[in-house]
């Protein structure tokens, strides 16, 4: 039998998903600016050094949050697997964008963090964000959009939504409808 310090990461049962969840809880309460290793450790009821076994510093913590933020977002990635038409993709993207805007509103600064962590081919990475990106791109390809175009349209749609997240509710919804009207036209032209 080992005499481990109960605040050690193994004894406390700290996992990477638990750290990500705790960080998102902190962001919901205090915004990205209020996120620190110490505050996350307090949330997990451990000492801050216990976190360093999984995340070396705040920069890695922010990367972890960006990769796993959508674990708490109720995105239905399986719904993208059932899509067969451009109109279905547009409707699911519209409703998902409205839900995502509400999620970002509950987590001050998260949209900016996600925007700052965007990388090419992010669907090929790990975490819930990569799964959601992958599902959306694969849906476009399945309905007949060439993969490079599918990636481009996804990227534009995602960046527009992130940039517009600060707009008032009605302005966001109207802007989203106008934006998706143009996306629908582009998609229809690509698969015709």
MDAnalysis code that builds the backbone (N, CA, C; Angstrom):
import MDAnalysis as mda
import numpy as np

u = mda.Universe.empty(576, n_residues=192, atom_resindex=np.repeat(np.arange(192), 3), trajectory=True)
u.add_TopologyAttr("name", ["N", "CA", "C"] * 192)
u.add_TopologyAttr("resid", np.arange(1, 193))
u.add_TopologyAttr("resname", ["UNK", "UNK", "UNK", "UNK", "UNK", "UNK", "UNK", "UNK", "UNK", "UNK", "UNK", "UNK", "UNK", "UNK", "UNK", "UNK", "UNK", "UNK", "UNK", "UNK", "UNK", "UNK", "UNK", "UNK", "UNK", "UNK", "UNK", "UNK", "UNK", "UNK", "UNK", "UNK", "UNK", "UNK", "UNK", "UNK", "UNK", "UNK", "UNK", "UNK", "UNK", "UNK", "UNK", "UNK", "UNK", "UNK", "UNK", "UNK", "UNK", "UNK", "UNK", "UNK", "UNK", "UNK", "UNK", "UNK", "UNK", "UNK", "UNK", "UNK", "UNK", "UNK", "UNK", "UNK", "UNK", "UNK", "UNK", "UNK", "UNK", "UNK", "UNK", "UNK", "UNK", "UNK", "UNK", "UNK", "UNK", "UNK", "UNK", "UNK", "UNK", "UNK", "UNK", "UNK", "UNK", "UNK", "UNK", "UNK", "UNK", "UNK", "UNK", "UNK", "UNK", "UNK", "UNK", "UNK", "UNK", "UNK", "UNK", "UNK", "UNK", "UNK", "UNK", "UNK", "UNK", "UNK", "UNK", "UNK", "UNK", "UNK", "UNK", "UNK", "UNK", "UNK", "UNK", "UNK", "UNK", "UNK", "UNK", "UNK", "UNK", "UNK", "UNK", "UNK", "UNK", "UNK", "UNK", "UNK", "UNK", "UNK", "UNK", "UNK", "UNK", "UNK", "UNK", "UNK", "UNK", "UNK", "UNK", "UNK", "UNK", "UNK", "UNK", "UNK", "UNK", "UNK", "UNK", "UNK", "UNK", "UNK", "UNK", "UNK", "UNK", "UNK", "UNK", "UNK", "UNK", "UNK", "UNK", "UNK", "UNK", "UNK", "UNK", "UNK", "UNK", "UNK", "UNK", "UNK", "UNK", "UNK", "UNK", "UNK", "UNK", "UNK", "UNK", "UNK", "UNK", "UNK", "UNK", "UNK", "UNK", "UNK", "UNK", "UNK", "UNK", "UNK", "UNK", "UNK", "UNK", "UNK", "UNK", "UNK"])
u.atoms.positions = np.array([
    [0.843, -1.182, 0.000],
    [0.000, 0.000, 0.000],
    [0.883, 1.239, 0.000],
    [0.542, 2.182, -0.855],
    [1.332, 3.385, -1.034],
    [0.828, 4.502, -0.124],
    [1.739, 5.346, 0.309],
    [1.374, 6.510, 1.124],
    [1.432, 7.762, 0.263],
    [0.543, 7.862, -0.715],
    [0.524, 9.023, -1.601],
    [-0.123, 10.213, -0.916],
    [0.383, 11.353, -1.273],
    [-0.241, 12.598, -0.844],
    [-1.633, 12.637, -1.498],
    [-2.709, 12.805, -0.735],
    [-4.047, 12.766, -1.326],
    [-4.287, 13.867, -2.352],
    [-3.428, 14.873, -2.404],
    [-3.627, 15.912, -3.403],
    [-2.852, 15.622, -4.681],
    [-2.166, 14.470, -4.730],
    [-1.460, 14.142, -5.967],
    [-2.478, 13.876, -7.060],
    [-2.069, 14.046, -8.314],
    [-3.016, 13.890, -9.422],
    [-3.591, 12.490, -9.498],
    [-2.808, 11.458, -9.205],
    [-3.315, 10.081, -9.266],
    [-4.322, 9.825, -8.149],
    [-3.996, 10.262, -6.949],
    [-4.895, 10.029, -5.819],
    [-6.182, 10.832, -5.965],
    [-6.082, 12.004, -6.553],
    [-7.255, 12.856, -6.691],
    [-8.113, 12.455, -7.886],
    [-7.590, 11.588, -8.749],
    [-8.355, 11.142, -9.901],
    [-8.511, 12.195, -10.979],
    [-7.567, 13.083, -11.088],
    [-7.635, 14.125, -12.101],
    [-7.417, 13.512, -13.474],
    [-8.298, 13.874, -14.399],
    [-8.162, 13.445, -15.786],
    [-8.167, 14.674, -16.681],
    [-7.695, 14.497, -17.882],
    [-7.701, 15.609, -18.830],
    [-9.130, 16.104, -19.085],
    [-10.106, 15.207, -19.310],
    [-11.479, 15.713, -19.475],
    [-11.987, 16.477, -18.252],
    [-11.620, 16.035, -17.057],
    [-12.047, 16.753, -15.841],
    [-11.425, 18.142, -15.785],
    [-10.176, 18.236, -16.202],
    [-9.508, 19.545, -16.232],
    [-10.199, 20.452, -17.245],
    [-10.511, 19.924, -18.432],
    [-11.198, 20.720, -19.459],
    [-12.565, 21.178, -18.965],
    [-13.317, 20.278, -18.328],
    [-14.637, 20.644, -17.801],
    [-14.534, 21.724, -16.725],
    [-13.562, 21.568, -15.837],
    [-13.369, 22.566, -14.780],
    [-12.996, 23.918, -15.380],
    [-12.138, 23.901, -16.384],
    [-11.731, 25.155, -17.035],
    [-12.929, 25.834, -17.687],
    [-13.795, 25.069, -18.347],
    [-14.984, 25.658, -18.960],
    [-15.947, 26.208, -17.909],
    [-16.022, 25.560, -16.777],
    [-16.857, 26.065, -15.680],
    [-16.313, 27.408, -15.191],
    [-15.005, 27.498, -15.093],
    [-14.369, 28.763, -14.694],
    [-14.651, 29.837, -15.737],
    [-14.522, 29.487, -17.020],
    [-14.770, 30.463, -18.089],
    [-16.223, 30.934, -18.036],
    [-17.150, 30.031, -17.782],
    [-18.563, 30.423, -17.688],
    [-18.759, 31.456, -16.575],
    [-18.053, 31.277, -15.465],
    [-18.222, 32.173, -14.314],
    [-17.394, 33.450, -14.415],
    [-16.164, 33.339, -14.937],
    [-15.245, 34.476, -14.876],
    [-14.659, 34.883, -16.227],
    [-15.043, 34.199, -17.293],
    [-14.500, 34.503, -18.608],
    [-13.107, 33.932, -18.781],
    [-12.622, 33.975, -20.020],
    [-11.287, 33.456, -20.321],
    [-10.228, 34.198, -19.519],
    [-10.431, 35.500, -19.311],
    [-9.450, 36.282, -18.552],
    [-9.337, 35.825, -17.100],
    [-10.375, 35.201, -16.560],
    [-10.350, 34.725, -15.183],
    [-9.816, 33.310, -15.033],
    [-9.419, 32.700, -16.142],
    [-8.928, 31.321, -16.110],
    [-7.455, 31.284, -15.705],
    [-7.177, 30.604, -14.607],
    [-5.801, 30.384, -14.167],
    [-5.666, 28.936, -13.710],
    [-4.434, 28.465, -13.653],
    [-4.182, 27.115, -13.167],
    [-4.676, 26.972, -11.725],
    [-4.437, 27.986, -10.919],
    [-4.834, 27.935, -9.510],
    [-6.360, 27.847, -9.370],
    [-7.095, 28.621, -10.154],
    [-8.555, 28.599, -10.067],
    [-9.095, 27.242, -10.512],
    [-8.508, 26.672, -11.561],
    [-8.929, 25.338, -12.014],
    [-8.616, 24.301, -10.933],
    [-7.453, 24.395, -10.338],
    [-7.088, 23.470, -9.260],
    [-8.068, 23.581, -8.095],
    [-8.409, 24.809, -7.720],
    [-9.389, 25.003, -6.646],
    [-10.724, 24.355, -7.007],
    [-11.118, 24.510, -8.250],
    [-12.381, 23.921, -8.724],
    [-12.350, 22.396, -8.610],
    [-11.173, 21.814, -8.869],
    [-10.998, 20.358, -8.793],
    [-10.655, 19.892, -7.383],
    [-10.488, 20.845, -6.471],
    [-10.148, 20.567, -5.069],
    [-8.799, 19.838, -4.941],
    [-7.819, 20.344, -5.686],
    [-6.441, 19.840, -5.596],
    [-5.506, 21.037, -5.559],
    [-4.240, 20.743, -5.326],
    [-3.250, 21.818, -5.388],
    [-2.852, 22.034, -6.844],
    [-2.521, 23.269, -7.192],
    [-2.172, 23.618, -8.570],
    [-1.070, 22.728, -9.153],
    [-0.024, 22.372, -8.399],
    [1.009, 21.512, -8.986],
    [0.482, 20.172, -9.513],
    [-0.636, 19.700, -8.986],
    [-1.216, 18.443, -9.469],
    [-1.643, 18.547, -10.928],
    [-2.022, 19.751, -11.358],
    [-2.442, 19.941, -12.751],
    [-1.277, 19.830, -13.730],
    [-0.077, 20.142, -13.253],
    [1.077, 20.189, -14.143],
    [1.476, 18.816, -14.682],
    [0.907, 17.761, -14.141],
    [1.149, 16.426, -14.691],
    [0.425, 16.254, -16.022],
    [-0.602, 17.066, -16.266],
    [-1.403, 16.966, -17.485],
    [-1.259, 18.176, -18.404],
    [-1.119, 19.345, -17.816],
    [-0.953, 20.582, -18.590],
    [0.204, 21.368, -17.995],
    [1.159, 21.711, -18.836],
    [2.390, 22.345, -18.331],
    [2.210, 23.797, -17.910],
    [1.262, 24.499, -18.563],
    [1.126, 25.927, -18.279],
    [-0.238, 26.420, -18.783],
    [-0.481, 27.688, -18.632],
    [-1.772, 28.241, -19.034],
    [-1.979, 28.126, -20.535],
    [-0.924, 28.273, -21.310],
    [-1.048, 28.137, -22.755],
    [-1.574, 26.749, -23.137],
    [-1.031, 25.710, -22.513],
    [-1.528, 24.356, -22.769],
    [-2.948, 24.183, -22.262],
    [-3.271, 24.848, -21.163],
    [-4.636, 24.794, -20.642],
    [-5.605, 25.405, -21.656],
    [-5.222, 26.533, -22.238],
    [-6.067, 27.170, -23.255],
    [-6.209, 26.279, -24.484],
    [-5.127, 25.622, -24.896],
    [-5.197, 24.679, -26.020],
    [-6.167, 23.549, -25.700],
    [-6.081, 23.032, -24.486],
    [-6.959, 21.950, -24.048],
    [-8.423, 22.396, -24.093],
    [-8.684, 23.586, -23.609],
    [-10.047, 24.120, -23.632],
    [-10.531, 24.256, -25.073],
    [-9.702, 24.803, -25.947],
    [-10.098, 24.989, -27.347],
    [-10.403, 23.652, -28.024],
    [-9.622, 22.622, -27.731],
    [-9.840, 21.295, -28.329],
    [-11.086, 20.604, -27.802],
    [-11.410, 20.841, -26.540],
    [-12.459, 20.062, -25.882],
    [-13.684, 20.866, -25.457],
    [-13.763, 22.118, -25.860],
    [-14.881, 22.966, -25.431],
    [-16.229, 22.392, -25.835],
    [-16.261, 21.726, -26.972],
    [-17.548, 21.263, -27.477],
    [-18.031, 19.984, -26.810],
    [-17.250, 19.452, -25.857],
    [-17.747, 18.325, -25.071],
    [-18.981, 18.753, -24.271],
    [-19.041, 20.036, -23.910],
    [-20.175, 20.547, -23.149],
    [-21.238, 21.170, -24.044],
    [-20.943, 21.283, -25.326],
    [-21.896, 21.836, -26.289],
    [-22.703, 20.680, -26.853],
    [-23.983, 20.836, -26.920],
    [-24.864, 19.736, -27.298],
    [-24.961, 19.553, -28.813],
    [-23.868, 19.690, -29.531],
    [-23.890, 19.510, -30.982],
    [-24.153, 18.047, -31.307],
    [-25.025, 17.833, -32.252],
    [-25.364, 16.468, -32.654],
    [-24.574, 16.126, -33.909],
    [-23.383, 15.611, -33.712],
    [-22.540, 15.277, -34.867],
    [-23.163, 14.156, -35.693],
    [-23.964, 13.306, -35.075],
    [-24.593, 12.223, -35.832],
    [-25.635, 12.754, -36.814],
    [-26.246, 13.894, -36.512],
    [-27.233, 14.478, -37.428],
    [-26.578, 14.824, -38.765],
    [-25.328, 15.254, -38.737],
    [-24.630, 15.551, -39.996],
    [-24.439, 14.284, -40.822],
    [-24.345, 13.139, -40.161],
    [-24.190, 11.881, -40.871],
    [-25.435, 11.441, -41.612],
    [-26.566, 12.042, -41.296],
    [-27.833, 11.672, -41.929],
    [-28.252, 12.627, -43.036],
    [-27.509, 13.696, -43.232],
    [-27.882, 14.705, -44.228],
    [-27.716, 14.184, -45.651],
    [-28.639, 14.588, -46.517],
    [-28.570, 14.162, -47.918],
    [-28.717, 15.313, -48.907],
    [-29.104, 16.518, -48.419],
    [-29.322, 17.632, -49.339],
    [-28.663, 18.910, -48.820],
    [-28.480, 19.840, -49.730],
    [-27.945, 21.150, -49.360],
    [-28.876, 21.833, -48.362],
    [-30.179, 21.772, -48.611],
    [-31.126, 22.434, -47.711],
    [-31.052, 21.860, -46.293],
    [-30.870, 20.541, -46.182],
    [-30.726, 19.934, -44.856],
    [-29.446, 20.423, -44.181],
    [-28.354, 20.540, -44.943],
    [-27.094, 21.032, -44.374],
    [-27.260, 22.474, -43.905],
    [-27.922, 23.291, -44.731],
    [-28.152, 24.696, -44.372],
    [-28.978, 24.781, -43.092],
    [-30.056, 24.019, -43.001],
    [-30.927, 24.094, -41.824],
    [-30.204, 23.644, -40.558],
    [-29.458, 22.539, -40.653],
    [-28.726, 22.061, -39.480],
    [-27.622, 23.043, -39.102],
    [-26.966, 23.619, -40.078],
    [-25.923, 24.610, -39.812],
    [-26.526, 25.867, -39.186],
    [-27.693, 26.272, -39.649],
    [-28.366, 27.444, -39.079],
    [-28.720, 27.199, -37.611],
    [-29.389, 26.094, -37.337],
    [-29.782, 25.830, -35.952],
    [-28.552, 25.625, -35.070],
    [-27.540, 24.952, -35.591],
    [-26.303, 24.758, -34.833],
    [-25.597, 26.067, -34.553],
    [-25.608, 26.983, -35.526],
    [-24.963, 28.293, -35.336],
    [-25.666, 29.104, -34.255],
    [-26.993, 29.040, -34.230],
    [-27.743, 29.754, -33.197],
    [-27.459, 29.159, -31.815],
    [-27.391, 27.833, -31.719],
    [-27.060, 27.187, -30.444],
    [-25.628, 27.512, -30.026],
    [-24.730, 27.510, -31.004],
    [-23.332, 27.799, -30.714],
    [-23.165, 29.230, -30.213],
    [-23.904, 30.159, -30.798],
    [-23.832, 31.546, -30.338],
    [-24.267, 31.640, -28.874],
    [-25.322, 30.923, -28.509],
    [-25.780, 30.916, -27.111],
    [-24.701, 30.303, -26.207],
    [-24.059, 29.251, -26.664],
    [-22.986, 28.607, -25.901],
    [-21.841, 29.590, -25.674],
    [-21.434, 30.290, -26.730],
    [-20.364, 31.280, -26.595],
    [-20.769, 32.419, -25.666],
    [-22.031, 32.822, -25.724],
    [-22.498, 33.900, -24.841],
    [-22.391, 33.487, -23.374],
    [-22.546, 32.193, -23.092],
    [-22.426, 31.685, -21.722],
    [-20.977, 31.546, -21.272],
    [-20.037, 31.638, -22.194],
    [-18.604, 31.442, -21.897],
    [-17.812, 32.639, -22.432],
    [-17.808, 33.747, -21.690],
    [-17.167, 34.978, -22.167],
    [-15.701, 34.773, -22.578],
    [-15.413, 35.172, -23.805],
    [-14.052, 35.091, -24.320],
    [-13.740, 33.787, -25.039],
    [-14.625, 32.802, -24.944],
    [-14.349, 31.507, -25.566],
    [-14.311, 31.596, -27.087],
    [-15.198, 32.378, -27.685],
    [-15.196, 32.513, -29.150],
    [-13.854, 33.071, -29.628],
    [-13.343, 34.076, -28.944],
    [-12.038, 34.627, -29.305],
    [-10.921, 33.621, -29.137],
    [-10.987, 32.825, -28.073],
    [-9.990, 31.782, -27.855],
    [-10.035, 30.765, -28.984],
    [-11.223, 30.300, -29.327],
    [-11.368, 29.327, -30.408],
    [-10.834, 29.922, -31.717],
    [-11.182, 31.167, -31.976],
    [-10.714, 31.840, -33.208],
    [-9.191, 31.890, -33.240],
    [-8.570, 32.140, -32.109],
    [-7.105, 32.257, -32.073],
    [-6.407, 30.907, -32.221],
    [-7.132, 29.816, -32.000],
    [-6.533, 28.481, -32.056],
    [-6.858, 27.742, -33.354],
    [-7.502, 28.417, -34.304],
    [-7.851, 27.769, -35.565],
    [-6.589, 27.402, -36.323],
    [-6.541, 26.160, -36.770],
    [-5.407, 25.668, -37.551],
    [-5.936, 24.962, -38.795],
    [-5.120, 24.911, -39.851],
    [-5.541, 24.158, -41.040],
    [-5.736, 22.678, -40.675],
    [-6.665, 22.055, -41.338],
    [-6.929, 20.628, -41.137],
    [-7.256, 20.292, -39.683],
    [-7.948, 21.177, -38.996],
    [-8.254, 20.944, -37.585],
    [-9.200, 19.781, -37.378],
    [-9.829, 19.318, -38.436],
    [-10.691, 18.142, -38.316],
    [-9.879, 16.856, -38.170],
    [-8.601, 16.934, -38.421],
    [-7.758, 15.744, -38.322],
    [-7.124, 15.600, -36.948],
    [-7.459, 16.503, -36.043],
    [-6.912, 16.447, -34.691],
    [-7.789, 15.638, -33.765],
    [-7.548, 15.820, -32.483],
    [-8.300, 15.118, -31.439],
    [-9.268, 16.086, -30.778],
    [-10.234, 15.558, -30.086],
    [-11.148, 16.372, -29.294],
    [-12.475, 16.589, -29.980],
    [-13.411, 17.122, -29.216],
    [-14.779, 17.291, -29.686],
    [-14.893, 18.295, -30.825],
    [-14.048, 19.311, -30.815],
    [-14.083, 20.292, -31.904],
    [-13.733, 19.624, -33.222],
    [-12.694, 18.778, -33.225],
    [-12.291, 18.078, -34.441],
    [-13.408, 17.161, -34.937],
    [-14.099, 16.507, -34.011],
    [-15.204, 15.615, -34.395],
    [-16.329, 16.392, -35.071],
    [-16.670, 17.558, -34.520],
    [-17.729, 18.376, -35.089],
    [-17.324, 18.910, -36.462],
    [-16.098, 19.384, -36.591],
    [-15.597, 19.878, -37.879],
    [-15.633, 18.748, -38.902],
    [-15.128, 17.591, -38.512],
    [-15.096, 16.423, -39.404],
    [-16.506, 16.070, -39.892],
    [-17.465, 16.037, -38.983],
    [-18.843, 15.689, -39.343],
    [-19.424, 16.663, -40.356],
    [-19.146, 17.950, -40.177],
    [-19.694, 18.950, -41.093],
    [-19.054, 18.857, -42.474],
    [-17.746, 18.684, -42.524],
    [-17.059, 18.571, -43.820],
    [-17.479, 17.290, -44.530],
    [-17.530, 16.180, -43.810],
    [-17.933, 14.909, -44.414],
    [-19.359, 14.979, -44.970],
    [-20.244, 15.699, -44.307],
    [-21.616, 15.855, -44.795],
    [-21.632, 16.591, -46.124],
    [-20.842, 17.640, -46.237],
    [-20.774, 18.382, -47.496],
    [-20.234, 17.500, -48.620],
    [-19.209, 16.733, -48.336],
    [-18.630, 15.844, -49.348],
    [-19.671, 14.803, -49.776],
    [-20.392, 14.256, -48.824],
    [-21.390, 13.232, -49.124],
    [-22.507, 13.760, -50.029],
    [-22.865, 15.046, -49.895],
    [-23.927, 15.580, -50.754],
    [-23.393, 16.054, -52.099],
    [-22.109, 15.824, -52.340],
    [-21.568, 16.082, -53.673],
    [-20.615, 17.244, -53.806],
    [-20.246, 17.881, -52.718],
    [-19.307, 19.010, -52.777],
    [-17.888, 18.450, -52.774],
    [-17.065, 18.843, -53.751],
    [-15.673, 18.375, -53.733],
    [-14.989, 18.744, -52.404],
    [-14.136, 17.844, -51.893],
    [-13.555, 18.044, -50.570],
    [-12.862, 19.392, -50.387],
    [-12.046, 19.855, -51.336],
    [-11.421, 21.180, -51.105],
    [-12.466, 22.294, -50.952],
    [-13.535, 22.213, -51.733],
    [-14.605, 23.212, -51.618],
    [-15.369, 23.051, -50.304],
    [-15.580, 21.799, -49.894],
    [-16.268, 21.546, -48.629],
    [-15.478, 22.144, -47.469],
    [-14.167, 21.945, -47.469],
    [-13.320, 22.513, -46.419],
    [-13.390, 24.042, -46.435],
    [-13.345, 24.619, -47.631],
    [-13.371, 26.079, -47.767],
    [-14.705, 26.642, -47.264],
    [-15.803, 26.028, -47.672],
    [-17.120, 26.516, -47.252],
    [-17.295, 26.347, -45.746],
    [-16.859, 25.210, -45.218],
    [-16.929, 25.047, -43.759],
    [-16.133, 26.144, -43.070],
    [-14.911, 26.378, -43.533],
    [-14.031, 27.373, -42.892],
    [-14.659, 28.758, -42.910],
    [-15.215, 29.144, -44.033],
    [-15.857, 30.461, -44.131],
    [-17.056, 30.536, -43.192],
    [-17.864, 29.494, -43.174],
    [-19.048, 29.468, -42.310],
    [-18.656, 29.548, -40.837],
    [-17.674, 28.764, -40.451],
    [-17.233, 28.763, -39.050],
    [-16.661, 30.119, -38.649],
    [-15.834, 30.681, -39.509],
    [-15.227, 31.980, -39.168],
    [-16.267, 33.098, -39.151],
    [-17.233, 33.055, -40.064],
    [-18.283, 34.074, -40.050],
    [-19.040, 33.991, -38.728],
    [-19.419, 32.781, -38.344],
    [-20.175, 32.607, -37.096],
    [-19.392, 33.107, -35.896],
    [-18.096, 32.780, -35.843],
    [-17.269, 33.239, -34.722],
    [-17.151, 34.764, -34.698],
    [-16.979, 35.353, -35.868],
    [-16.821, 36.802, -35.930],
    [-18.119, 37.516, -35.575],
    [-19.255, 36.927, -35.949],
    [-20.547, 37.573, -35.740],
    [-21.152, 37.296, -34.372],
    [-20.498, 36.468, -33.577],
    [-21.065, 36.047, -32.299],
    [-21.341, 37.220, -31.356],
    [-20.674, 38.321, -31.530],
    [-20.867, 39.470, -30.651],
    [-22.074, 40.322, -31.033],
    [-22.693, 40.031, -32.178],
    [-23.849, 40.819, -32.627],
    [-25.060, 40.548, -31.728],
    [-25.982, 41.498, -31.729],
    [-27.241, 41.313, -31.000],
    [-27.992, 40.114, -31.585],
    [-28.878, 39.523, -30.784],
    [-29.591, 38.312, -31.211],
    [-30.245, 38.440, -32.580],
    [-31.042, 39.494, -32.760],
    [-31.757, 39.638, -34.033],
    [-30.806, 39.929, -35.188],
    [-29.765, 40.686, -34.946],
    [-28.781, 40.977, -35.987],
    [-28.030, 39.700, -36.361],
    [-27.664, 38.893, -35.384],
    [-26.985, 37.637, -35.664],
    [-27.879, 36.727, -36.495],
    [-29.129, 36.555, -36.094],
    [-30.048, 35.659, -36.803],
    [-30.289, 36.143, -38.233],
    [-30.532, 37.445, -38.414],
    [-30.752, 37.972, -39.768],
    [-29.487, 37.863, -40.617],
    [-28.353, 38.184, -40.012],
    [-27.086, 38.067, -40.740],
    [-26.789, 36.630, -41.116],
    [-27.093, 35.708, -40.212],
    [-26.889, 34.286, -40.488],
    [-27.756, 33.846, -41.662],
    [-29.020, 34.268, -41.686],
    [-29.897, 33.907, -42.803],
    [-29.366, 34.451, -44.127],
    [-28.935, 35.695, -44.129],
    [-28.371, 36.273, -45.365],
    [-27.095, 35.551, -45.782],
    [-26.244, 35.285, -44.824],
    [-24.995, 34.577, -45.108],
    [-25.282, 33.188, -45.680],
    [-26.186, 32.445, -45.033],
    [-26.483, 31.089, -45.492],
    [-27.211, 31.074, -46.827],
    [-27.919, 32.135, -47.158],
    [-28.538, 32.253, -48.481],
    [-27.439, 32.204, -49.549],
    [-26.367, 32.941, -49.306],
    [-25.227, 32.920, -50.233],
    [-24.509, 31.578, -50.249],
    [-24.367, 30.956, -49.081],
    [-23.727, 29.638, -48.999],
    [-24.554, 28.616, -49.775],
    [-25.873, 28.661, -49.625],
    [-26.751, 27.731, -50.343],
    [-26.538, 27.876, -51.854],
    [-26.491, 29.107, -52.333],
    [-26.274, 29.338, -53.766],
    [-24.947, 28.762, -54.224],
    [-23.897, 28.958, -53.424],
    [-22.575, 28.421, -53.766],
    [-22.576, 26.899, -53.788],
    [-23.180, 26.293, -52.770],
    [-23.243, 24.824, -52.707],
    [-24.020, 24.260, -53.893],
    [-25.156, 24.856, -54.191],
    [-25.949, 24.377, -55.331],
    [-25.181, 24.485, -56.630],
    [-24.399, 25.538, -56.793],
    [-23.578, 25.690, -57.995],
    [-22.490, 24.630, -58.063],
    [-21.936, 24.260, -56.911],
    [-20.859, 23.257, -56.876],
    [-21.350, 21.853, -57.191],
    [-22.580, 21.540, -56.808],
    [-23.043, 20.167, -57.024],
    [-23.919, 20.031, -58.274],
    [-24.187, 21.124, -58.967],
    [-25.003, 21.054, -60.190],
    [-24.234, 20.439, -61.332],
])
